[in-house]
C-alpha cells in the first residue's frame, strides 16, 4: 500500500464512494427515472447525425426542407385549395394543347394567349380574370423552343464576347437601323467610312421599312439636318441592281473592318424566332459555331465532373484536335471553386443529376451516352439542342439547317432523332385535340385543321372540354367516398369566382368512363395514334429539304407517308374505355398531382397533421415537426450543459474562496450574489438581444455568468464553511500547504457533490430561458424547441380558435421541453438525497 501513488489511492477512493452512492441512488425511483429520461434524450441527440445521412435533405431538413409530395388522395381532398385542385385537372391537358401548336411559331402562340385571356374574362365576367391563368402559364412553361432560345442567347453572348465563335456583323444592310443590333455610336463610326449616296442606294430597296426612320434620325444626329434631307432625296432615286449590290457590299465591308478593329460592337440576337431564322438563313453564325454554342455549359460540366473524379487530364486530352478545342481555355476558367467540400458535393450532385436525365433522353432517342467519348457526347447533345431551339422556325429554315448539318454526321443524327421525337409528340397531341374539338363543333373530321382552327374557336368552350378526361379519372378515383364530397364542396364554396368552377362539379357528378386520353396525359402512350397527322407534319417539313436529306425521311417513314385518312380510327381508339379499378385510378390521380407538385406547379396547404410520412405532422412552412425536435435536441443539450458548467465552475470557486478567506472578499461576493438574486435575468436578455445577435453559445455564456455569481454562491459558501473547520484543513495548514492548494484539493472536492446537484437544476433553467427567448423571436438560431412554438404563434395557429385544431404545432415542442427539464429535475432530486443524508428515507 505504501508503494501506491496518491493518484491510484484517489481513484480507488472515488470508485468506492461512487459504488456506495450508486447503491443509494438506485433506491431513489425519482432519480433513476430522471436519469433514464436523460439517457434516452442523449441517445436521441447522438443518433441525429447518423440518421441525417439517410434522409432526403430537401424534404427533411428541419430549417429549409419542405415536403411538396402528394402521398394519397386525401392530400387532394383535404389539403388543397380550389385553385390547386383545378390546376391538377387542367394543367395536363393544357400541356397537350401547347404541344399541338409547338411548331407554329411565336406569333401563333401570342394569338392563342390573347384569345385565352379574352375567354377567361368572358368565362367569369370579370375584367381582371384569372380563371384560365394556369392554362396560360402552362403554355409559357411548355413552349420549350422559346425557353431554350433564351438560354442559348446567353451562351452565344459568352462565346462571342471572347471571340470563340465567328459572327457575321449583319445579315442585311437594313439591320443598321435595328436598335437591337446596331447602336447610334456604331452608326456614327460607319458614317465616317461611307458617303450618304452609298448609304441611300444600298437602302433604297427597303424604303418602306420602319428601320429607315431610325437611320434618318441617326443621320440628323450625327451629320446634321441637311444630310438627312439629302439621304431622303437620294433614297427615292432609281438605282440599277448592280449599283445597289455594289453599295451594299461597301457597307458590308466597312462594317466588317470596323468590327475586326473592335471600333464597333457587333450584336447578335438568337433569343426569338425571327432573329434565329435570320441568323440561320443568312448564315450570320456558322452552323458549327451554333452547335458549339448550344453545349458550352455542358462542356464546363464535363470538365468540372472530371476534376471531381480525378480524370481531368485524360478528359482534356480527349478534346484535343476536336471542334471544341478552342473552347477549352474559356471553359476551364468557368469551372467553379471545388476546394470547399460543400461546393464540390453540390456541383457533383447537380451534374450527376443532369447527366442522368440526359442518359434517359439518349436512351429514348436510341443514342449512346458515353462520358468516355466526350466530343461525341457533345455532338449528340448539340444536335438535340439545335432541334429543340429551332423546332418552331419555318419549315424552310429548319430544312436549311438540316441540309447544312450534312458535314457533321454525328450532330445530324441526333438532330434528326430529336426532330422525329418532337414530330411524334406534336402528332399525338394534335390527335388528342382533334378529339376535343370534334366534340364542341359540328365540323367534319377531315375539315378540322389542328391547330389553325384554334383561331376561330370559342375558348370558353374549348378549355372546359380539355378537362373531361382528368375529371372522369378523378371521379372514378373518389366517387361515393368522403373525398369526392370534400372536393365538390371545396370547388362549390371557393371564395374566388375564378375558381368556383360549377362546370367541373357538374361533370364530376355526371362523369363518363375513363378513356385512352389518359394515356397521353400521363405520357404512357408510345404508339402513333394517327399516322395521317404525323404524315402531314413530316411532308410539310421534307418539302423544303434537299434531295439527299429528303431521302432519309422518305425511306424511314415510307409507311407513314403513304397512310390514308385514319382520323376516325384514331378517335375511336382514344374514346375507348380504359379498364381501371378505383385503386388504380387513385394511384394515377395521386401520381399526376404529385408530378405537378414536384415541378412546383401546384401545392398542398401546410401544416399537415401527423401521418405515416410525417409522424408528428408539418409546420406552416412544410417542415417536418419530428425532424425539428430531433435536430434541436443536441443544441439544447449543448446549451444546458455549457450554461450549467459555467455556472457551477464560477459559483464553486467564488463560494469556496469567500468561505475560506472571509472578510472583504466574503462580503463583496455575498452582496454581489444578493444583487444577482434580485436581477431580472430574462428582462436583461430581452434588452440585450436588441443590441447584440444572441446565439446559443452567447446565451449559455451569459446565463452561466448570471447564475455563477448568483444563488449557487451562497449555497456553496455555506457548505464550504462546514468543511473549513474540519481537522484535516488545519492539518494541511500546519503542514505548510498554500491557500490555493487547500481550496482546490480539500475544499472544492468536498463540495463537488453539491455543485453537481445544482448543475442539474441549472440545465433546466437554461433550457427554459432559451425557450422563452426563442418564443419571442429574440435569438439568432436556426431551429430550437422554442422557435417551433414561436413559428406556431407568429403564423396565427395559437389563437383561441386554432390552438386545439393545430395541436401538433406546439404540443410536441412544449411536451419535450417539459420532459427534458423534468428529467434533470428528477435526477437532481435523486442526487439531493445522496448529498443531504437527512433527506434519505429511514
Secondary structure, DSSP 8 states (H G I E B T S, - for coil): -TTS-HHHHHHHHHHHHHHHHHHHHHT-HHHHHHHHHHHHHHHHHHHHHHHHTTS-HHHH-TTT-------SHHHHHHS--HHHHHHHHHHHHHHHHHHTTTTS-HHHHHHHHHHHHHHHHHHHT-SS--TTHHHHHHHHHH-HHHHHHHHHHHHHHHHHHTT-S-B-S-SSGGGGG-TTT--HHHHHHHHTTS-HHHHHHHHGGGTTSTHHHHHHHHHHHHH-HHHHHHHHHHHTS---HHHHHHHHHHHHHHHHHHHHTTSS------SSHHHHHHHHHTTSB-HHHHHHHHTHHHHHHHHHHHHHTT-HHHHHHHHTTSTTGGGHHHHHHT----SSHHHHHHHHHHHHHHHHHHHHHHHHHT----TTSHHHHHHHHHHHHHHHHTTTS-HHHHHHHHHHGGG-HHHHHHHHHHHHHHHHHHHHHHHHHHHHHHHH----GGG--TTGGGGGS-HHHHHHHHTHHHHHHHHHHHTTSHHHHHHHHHHHT-SSGGG--HHHHHHHHT----BTHHHHHTT---S-S-HHHHHHHHHHHHTTS-HHHHHHHHHHTHHHHT----HHHHHHHHTSB----HHHHHHHHHHHHHHHHHTTSS---S-----SSSTT-B-TTS-BHHHHHHHHHHHHHHHHHHHHHHHHHHHHHHHHHHHHH-HHHHHHHHHHHHHHHHS-HHHHHHHHTTTS---HHHHHHHHHHHHHTTHHHHHHHHHHHHHHTSHHHHHHHHTT--HHHHIIIIIHHHHHHHHHHHHHHHHHHHHHHHHHHHHTT-S--S--HHHHHHHHHHTTTTSTTTTTTTGGGTHHHHHHHHHHHHHHHHHHHHHHHHH-GGGS--
